[in-house]
Amino acid sequence: MSSAKKKHRFLNVLFTLVVTLVTIWLVVASVYLLLCTQAAQGGKLPAAFGYQISTEKEQGMGAVVPQGSVVLSVEKPNPAINDVILYQKEDGSYRTGRIKEIISFEDDPEYDVIYDIGSNKIETIHKSSMVGQVVYTVPY
């Protein structure tokens, strides 16, 4: 094969690769925007395939859920002690924490939530504010 044909073939492969990557990026970005738009209309987090998608904006969970990570959580009917959960705070923001203690088993159970680093503060939350158990994180 001549060098001109090799160069032409290389450019064709490179062009095909670039077009494929741009197309994949556009599809992923479009799906994400669609999920965010639908979630904003319902006042919920975006969800895909049963997983709620959020980001961790604070640094309380250290290496388990680093600050800036994308967090995937799934609804869990009966969370247990030491489960890492995603919950909605009173100000409307979302946060991850670890269940330290189950306080009550009433209609809307209460849990004490702690963070792995930085603070000994214990926050009490209700099951109704819990989004789900963190099952996967994508570090920033």
N, C-alpha and C positions, 0 to 999 in steps of 0.2 A: 504494500500500500504506500502511496506517495505521501510526502509530508503534508501536502495541501489537503488531501482527503482525511488524514488523521486530525489535522487542525479543525476541519469542518465538522467531523464527527464529535470531537471534544466540545466544540461550541454548541452543537445540537444537544448533547447530553447536559451541559451546563445550563442552557436555556430551559430545558425541560425540568430540571431540578429546581431552578429558581421559580418557575411558574407553579410547580407543584407545591412548594413551600409557601408561597404567597397565597395560593388558594386555600390551603389548610389553615393558615393564619386567619384569613377572612372568615372562613366557616366557624372556627372556634370563637372568634371575636363576636360574630353575629349571634351565635347561640348564647354566649354569655350576656350580651346586651338584652336579648329577648328574655332570658331568665330574670335578669335584674329588673326589667320593666314590669314583667308580670308580678314579681314579688313585691315591688313598690306599690302597685295598685292594691294588693291585698294586705299591705303592711307586714309582710313576712320576709324571711330570708329567701334568697333564690335557692331552688332545689333542683336536683337532677338525679334520676334513678333512685329516689328515696333518700338521698343524702342532702342535708342542708349545707350551704356553702357560706362561710364567713371568713373574716380575717381577725387575727389577734392583734389588737392595737396597744396592749400593755405588756409589760415584761414580767408578770408575776409567775409564770409557769416554767421559766428557765429553758432547759434543753428539751423538755417534753413538748412544749408548744412555744417556740421562739417568737419574739415580737416580730410582727409583720408577716407571719405565716398564714397560708390559706388553711382553713380548718374545715374538715368534712365531719359532720356528725350525723348520727342516725338516732331516731326516737327509740328510747328504751323504756318499757313499761315500769320496771322495778329497778331503779339504780341502786347500786351497793356502795358501801364504804370503800374509798380509794379509787372509785371511778372518776376519770377526768371528764367533766361535762362542759357543755356550752349553755349559757343561760343569758337571759335578757335582764339587764339592770333596770332600776326604777327610772333612770334618765333616758331609757330607750336604747342604749348601746349594748353590745354583746360582749361577753367576757368568758374566758375559760377558767375553771377552778377544779379543785379536787374535793370530793365529798369526804369530810372528816367524821361527821356524825349524823345519824338520822334522828331528828328531834321528836317528830310526831308522825303517826300513821293515820291521821284524820282524813277527811274527804280530799283536802289539798295538803299533802304531807309537807313538812318543813325539813330542810337540810342545813347543816353548818358546812360552809365551803371555805377552804383555805387555799393559799397559793404556795408554790414550792419555794420561792425565794422572795427576799426583800421585805416581807411584812408578816407579822404574827397576827394580823387582823383576821378575824373570823366574820364572815358575812352569812347571814341567815336568809335563805331563799325558799320560795314555795315551789312545789312541783309544776304549778301552772306557768311559772316563768322559765322553766327549763326547756331548752330546745332539744337536747339529746346528748348522747354519749359521744365524745370525740373518738373517732375510729381511725382517722388518718390526718396527717398534717404535711403540707408542702412548705418547707422552710423558704424564707425570703432570701 
